[in-house]
Amino acid sequence: MRERFGLITCVLLCPLLARAQQPSSTLMAVDDLVRTGISNNKDLAALRERIGEARGLSQQARVRPSPVFELSGSTAEPLGSTGDHEYGAGLSQSIETFGKRGKRARVAEMSVAVAEANINTRSAQLAYEIRAAYSEATAERRKLKVLTNLIVLNQETLRLTEARVKEGDIAPLEANLLKVEIGRADVSRMSSQGRLASAENELRRLVGMDQATGIADADVPLPPTRSLDLLKQQALQNRADLKGARLEEEQQSAGIALAKAESKPDVTVSAGYNRQSTQFEGLYALNSAGALSPIRDQVDVLNFGISIPLHTSRSGAGNVQAAASRASGARLHREYLERTIPLEVEAAYQRWRTARDSMQLLQTGVLDQSDANLSVIREAYKLGQLRLLDVINEQRRLVDTQMQFIDAQADVARTWAELERASGGNLQ
């Protein structure tokens, strides 16, 4: 029984110290999950429809006002009067002044770019959420593997111990101690199974994938090849939310010019033709045939006109003020992002470095030492200087350290994903 503690320690450490296995063709690594999630996400699909909406509005903004064709007519016969008729046709055209159409088209065109920036911002956030959920699921899977291996080995050791108890070589207490350890590990395994199921369900929800697709283990991220200053510069150049804020500021500034132009009156020109026919009641005259006929008068009239609304200085003042406030708000939002994004990148970078250093310290300074301590205690137990309980306690400490190491690995993966999101690009 005592010789088997070396095997226990080895099997417990191997799943953690070995590098992640290469995923098979049926497994999906984190980059595949991110691409699938962005492709399947219905919220992003709805945002993509806004690009089509913005393009349609941009196309519509270039359309000139349509001319108005009008037909008119009047007669007095239904009211008992005879002889009075009037018919006419007219055409009017509104002419936009002060470059309204061009300014309106400019504002609408920028709506397309703003919609695209919004999609990129949401995609970056979704990628971070998927990577964070991926690291959580991977950590729970590794913890479950450690606990399962521990239970299997302890059960095998228990069978040997019970055989020695029957032979009278050792006291029954040692078998009871192992039973307690197996029970504790089994409870921890059940809890880990629940957390793993919850983490995987959350990951599948974010990605939109089915239960049949496997998930590969994540590797520990590598150090960035760029300095902190370069990461800050990259963030200021590539962050989709900052691009969107700059575009929105430009759009709102163009909106001020549009509001000022729209406060100016448009001109409407018109032309029309009227024919008036009047019969004088009770008056007759000889026609060309020499017969008496009612006297009628017919007049053809060609009309021209121009219409200009009489706007005052207050006619569009409210719209101009609203546009100026929107532009000011967009500018303040852009300035806020430009100030906070470098701080966000630095904070994410420091969190990642702290997590990485903690993981390395656990691996080299704690996990390895805990393994060595267990070896020493095991040798002392073989010599009869320590009890089985001492070995079990040290084994518990080793398992706790392994769990901390797995959490540290997950923390490194999470903070790495956060650093990628904050800097606005893939750092591999």
N, C-alpha and C positions, 0 to 999 in steps of 0.2 A: 504493500500500500504506500509506504513512504517514498519508494522510488518513483511513484507515479506523479508526485507533485512537480517534478521537473517537466514532465509532459504537459501537465495542466498549464504551467506558466508559459511554455512555448506556444501552445495552441491559442492561449488568450492573447498573446502579443502578436502573433503572425498576421491576423486580419487587419491590425492597425498599422504595423510598421511597413507592410508591403505596399507597393504602389498600386493605384487602382488598375484593375484589369481592363484590357481593351474591350470596348463594347462590341457585341456581335451585331449582325445585320438586323436582328429583330429588336435591338435595343435602341433607344433614342437618347443621345447625349444632350447636354444643356443647350448647345447651339441649335440642334435640330428642334428642340422643344420651343425655343424662342421663335424660330422661323415659323413653325407650325402654329404657335399661339397667335402671332401677328396675322397670319393668313386666315385663321378661323374665327378670330374675335369679332363678334357681332357689333360691339360698340365701335370698333375701328371701321367696320364696314359701313355703319351709319355715318361716321365722319367722312368717309370717302364719298358718300353721296352728296355731302355738302360741297365738295369740289365741283361735281357736276352742276349743282345748283348755282354756285358762284360763276361758273363758266356760262351758264344760260343767262344769268343776270347781266354778265359782262357783254354778251352778245346783244341782249336787249337794250343795253344802255347806249349802243351806237345807232339805234334806229331813229330816223328822223320822225318828227310828228307827221301823222297822216293827214292828207288833205280831206276836207269835208265837202261832200256834194249834197246839194239841197234842192228839192223840188217843192213848189208851193202852188196853191191854187185857191180861188175863192169864187163863190157864186151866191146870188141872192134868191134864186128860185125856190129853195126849200122854205123860205120865209115869206113867200107870196109876192116878192118883187121879181120882175122879169127884166131881162136885158143886160144885167151887169155880170160880167165874167172877168176874171183875172187869173193868168197862169204865168209861172216863172220858174227859172232854174238858176242856181248859183253855185259857185265854187269858192271855197276859202282855204287859205293855207297859213298855219302858224309858223313863224320864223323865230327860232331861238337865237337870242342875242348874247353877247359877252362870252362866247365860247362855252356855253352850258353843256352842249353835247360832248365835247372833248373832255371837259372836266369830269362829267358824270362817267364817261367811259374809263378815265384814269382811276377813279375811285373803285369802280367795279372790277377792273383788271387786278387791282391789288388785293381784292377779296379772295381771288383764287390762290395767290401766294400765301395769304394768311391762313386759309383753310388747309393748305398743304403743310404749313409749319405746325398747325395744331395737330395734325395726324402724326407728324414726326415726334412731337412732344409726348403724345399719348402712347405711341409705340415704344419710346424709350422708357416710359414709366412701366409699361406692361412687361418689357424685357427684364427690368429690374425685379418686378414682382415674381416673374417666373424663375429667375435665377435664385432669388431668396427662398422661394418655396422648394426649389430643387435641392438646395443645400440642406434645408430642414429635413426633407424626406430621406436624403442620403445619410444624414447623421443618424436618424432613427433606425434606418436599415442596418447600419453598422453596429449600433448599440444592440439591436436584437440579435445580430449574429454573435456578438461577444457573449451575451447572456445564454443563448442557446448552446454554444460550445461549452460554456461553464457547466450548465446543467447536465449535458451528456457525459462529460468527463467525471463529474461528481457522482453521477448515478453508477458509472462503471466502477469508480473507486468504492462506492458504497457496497456493491455486490461483493467485491473482494474483502472488504472490511467485515461484512456480516459472516462471510465464510470463516474468517479468522476468529471472530467472536465465538462461533460454534465450536471451534477447535480449542478455545480457551487461551489463545495467544495474546489477545488484547481485551480490554474492558469494554462492556456494551456501551459505555458513555461515548466512545469515539464514533460508533455507528449512529448514535442519536444526534451527535453534533453535525455529522454530515447530512442527516435527514433535515435538520433545521436549515442548513445552508441551501440545500436543494429547494426547500419550500420558499425561502426568501428570494432566491434567484427566479423561481417560477412566478412569483408575484410580480417581480420587476419585469420579467419577460412579458407577462400579460399586459402590464401598463405600457410597455414599449410597443407592443403590437397595436394597441389602441391609438397611440400617438402616431405610429407609422401609417395606419389606415387613414387617419385624419389628414396627415400631411400629404399623402399621395392623392387623396380626394381633392384637396385644395389645389394641388399642382395640376391635376387633370381638369379641374374646373377652369383654371386660368388658361390652360393650353387648348382645351376643347377636344381632348382625345379620349378614346375608348379605354375600357379596362384591359383589353387584350394586349396592348402595346407595353412592352417592358421599358424600364427606366434604368439607364446605366449609372454607375457610381461616378461622382465628380472628382476630378483631380484637384489638388491644391494649386491655386493660381500662382503664376510666376511673378517675380518682381517686375514692376514697370520699367520699360526701357527709357522713359523720359523723366526729367527732373520735375520737381513740384512747380517751378516757374513755367516750364513748357506745358505742363498739364493745365495750368491756369490760362495760358494763352490759347491753348486748344479749346478750352471750355468757352472762352469769350468769342471764339470764331465759329464753333460748331454747335453749341447748345441750341436745340430747336426752339425752346421757349424764348430765348433771347432773340433769335432770328425773327420769330413771330412778333415779339414786342417791338422790334425795330420796324418791321413792315407795318404793323398797326399804327405806330407813330407817324410814319410817312403817309399812310392812308388817311389818318385823321387830319393831318396837315393839308392834304389835298381836299379833304372835306370842307375845310374852312373856305378855300377858294371857290368850291362849288356852292356853298351856302351864300357867299357874297354875290356870286353870279346869279343865283336863283332869286335873289331879292330884287334884281333888275327886271323890268317888264319885257315881255316878249311882244313881237309885232305880228298882227294878223292882217293879211291882205285878202281882199275878196273881190269877186266880179260876178255879175248876174245879168240875166235877161228876163224882162217882164213883157207880157202882152196884155193890154187892157182893152176890153170890148164893152161899150156902153150903148144901150138902146134908150132913146128918148120916148117916153110913154105919151101917146096921143099926138105925136108929130109924125107926119108922113110926107113923102116926096116921091117924085117919079123916078123910077130906076131907068137903066139903059134900055129896057124893053118898053118903056112908056107906061108901066103899071105902077100903081101906088104901093109903096112898101115903107115899113117903119124906118125912121131915121136912126142910123147907128154910127158910132164913132169908134175907131180902132187905133190904138197907139202902141208902138213898139218902143221899149225903153231898155237901154243898156246901162247897168249900174257898176260903179267902181267904188271901192272903199278901203280904208285902212283903220285898224283898231289898235290902240295902245292903252293898256291899263294905267291909271294914274296912281302909281305907287308913291308912297312917302318914305322918308328915311327910316321910319319905324316899321315898314312893311315886313322886312325880313330880319330885323335886329335880333329877335328871339332865336331864330335858327342859327344865325351867325354866332351868337353867344353860346348856344348849346354845342356847336361844332368846335368852338375854341376851348370849351371846357373838356370835351372829349379828347382833343389833341393834347391838352395839358395833362390829363390823366394818363394818356398813353406815354407821354414823355417821362412822367414821374415813375411809371411802372418800368420803363426801359432803364432809367437811371438806377432804380432799386435793384434790378437784376444785375446790372453791371457792377454794382458795389458788392452784392451778396454772393454772386457766383464764385469769385475767387476764394471767399471765406468758406463757402460750402465745399469747394474742391480741397482746400487745405484741411478742413475738418475730416472729410472722408479719407484723405490720404493718411492723416495721423491715426485715425481709427484702424485703417488697414495695417499700418506698420505695427501698431500696438498688438493687434490680433495675431499678426505673423510672428512677432517676437515672442508672444506668450505661447504660441503653438510650438515654436522651436525650443523654448525653455522647458516646456512640459515634456517634449520628446527626448531631449538630451540631458536635462538636469533633474527631471523628476521621474519620468517613466522608466528610463534606463536604471536609475538608482533604486527605484521601487522594485524592479525586477531583481537587481542584485541583492537587495535586502531580503527578498523572499528566498533567494537561493541560500543565503547565510542562515536564515531561520530554519530552513528545511534541513540543512546539514546538522544544525544544533539539535533538531528534533530526532534525527537519525541516531545521534549520540546519546539520546535520552536526557539532554539538558533542558529541553523545552517540551511543552505539551502540544497536542494537536490543536488545541484552541488558539495557541499563539500563531501557528501556521495559518489557521483559518482567518484570524484577524488581519494578518499581513496580506493574505490573499484578497480580503475585502478592500484594503487600502489600494492594492494594485488595480482592482476592478474600478474603484472610484476614480483613480488617476486616469485609467483608460477612458472612462466616460468623459472626464474633463478634457482629455485630448481630442476626442471626437467632437465635443462642443467647440473646442478651439478651431478645429478644421472647418466646421460649419461657419464659425464666426469669420474666419479668413475669407471663405467663399462669399459670404454675405457682404462684407465690407469691400471686397474686390468689385462685386457687382455695383455697389453704391458708388465706388470711385469711378467706374466706367460711366454710370449714369450722370454723375456730377460733371465729369470732364467732357461729356458729349461725344463719346466714340469708343470703339473697341481698342483695348490696350494691348492685345496680344500681338 
